[in-house]
Amino acid sequence: MRGVYTSVNDIRKLVFAEVAKLSYDYKDGDLSQMEQIPYRIIPGEVSTYRESVFLERAIVKERMRLAMGLPLREVTEHAPVSDGALECVRPEKYYQPPLINIIKFACHKCPDNQVKVTDACQGCLAHPCKEVCPKKAISFVNGRSVIDEEKCVKCGKCINACAYGAIVKMERPCAKACGMEAIGSDKYGRAEINQDKCVSCGMCLANCPFGAISDKAQIFQTIQAIKSDVPVYAAVAPAVAGQFGPKLTPEKLRSAFQALGFTDIVEVAIGADLCTIEEAKDFVEEVPEKLPFMATSCCPAWSMMAKKLFPQYSECISMALTPMVLTGRLIKKQHPGSKVAFIGPCAAKKLEAGRKSIRSDIDFVLTFEEVMGMFEAKEVDFDSLEEQPAMDGASGDGRGFAVSGGVANAVVNCLKEMYPDREVKVESAEGLANCKKLLTMAKAGKYNGYLLEGMACPGGCVAGAGTLQPIAKSSAAVNLRKKKSSNAHAMQSDYKELLEELEENDVFHVN
């Protein structure tokens, strides 16, 4: 479903746009317009997407609350949609876990882990499905294959044996996409997230075809900060390349964000260069003398997964701060008293920014999808935007962080430059299921002396839950931008003097 624009994407965009309008228009404690928004998004008397227009509006109401950073309400709870909404007026309001939420009455109760015979069954003479079943769970009734669910062990042998592809395994899409196996079922058969396992990667959100899963947002709070007297800078992730379509070129990106009210934009790829340098130094100093291997730190979902499932190797995760945080520190060093909004593809970054040690560096986190809602709210015409100097100061390697393998490639190139005699072996994985396999192999000693890169989203950051474009298209845009970039790392750029000062104060590592 990734890369296909659907009605689910359309509803999300409308909700984000309406919440942005509400925030831009907000004054004097009046949030009464919240009650009218569901009727603008779902007009009329006849339902479009579900069995009832009332159900559609009820779902929109909960989506609105999440988009404003508010908690979901219980189905049995009677309260206006604006209940508690004045909390959102405070720009200092941080994300309250859980970040990823299931709107229960939007869940389709999808069948999970069931083997089904479809209408494609031809009732063939050979009956290979029956012959290969180790539990004798398949019989033929009226010439058609029938599976006894109580006997079936989901081994898949019948699926492979059927010449017509008439037998399929039904898996709940959100659960199938979850590399942490964090999604189960509640007593009513609806999807339920085990928050102890969840790392907020958002893959369930991106793969639910019923739009029943959503994350919280800070659209309202960011706009309130923009409307204040405090300068707000947009720290834009490398995955931005091509995200807003061909009309929003790199030369128009600064004007576009200024049209939303941001003071200016800064490229997070600069922070990626800093992260590269620090991880290269750490690798040389730590591996293999102190640590058997070193894993990259920039993907928060991968890092959280590693620490949850492999706590004995938590010290092997690089202590270098992520590009987001390093860029935030750089901006606040240059512009004291300002606020920073990270603009990127990732849901997990929202929780990373909420950590007490990071809150002073990053004030808000918005996804590309949420920012597109802001563009819609302000009716920004990309065609009419003035061209300004594009973001600069970062290397091609820093911009390559957005695609799978890009982080490790940057560190290797940096090592070749800084320590030409040092050999480095690399292994990488994308998608949390594969990341788990990678660390399992590392635990077995297969990757001693290696640099390991993990990306929670298949394809890398360009496949994050908050992206707008197909993964292949985004990857191509990032690689094109990378090719057009300088090979010089940030320490050799205009930021050199400031970065050296920060490095002396050791602000590049987790405290």
Disulfide bonds with the S-S distance in Angstrom:
none
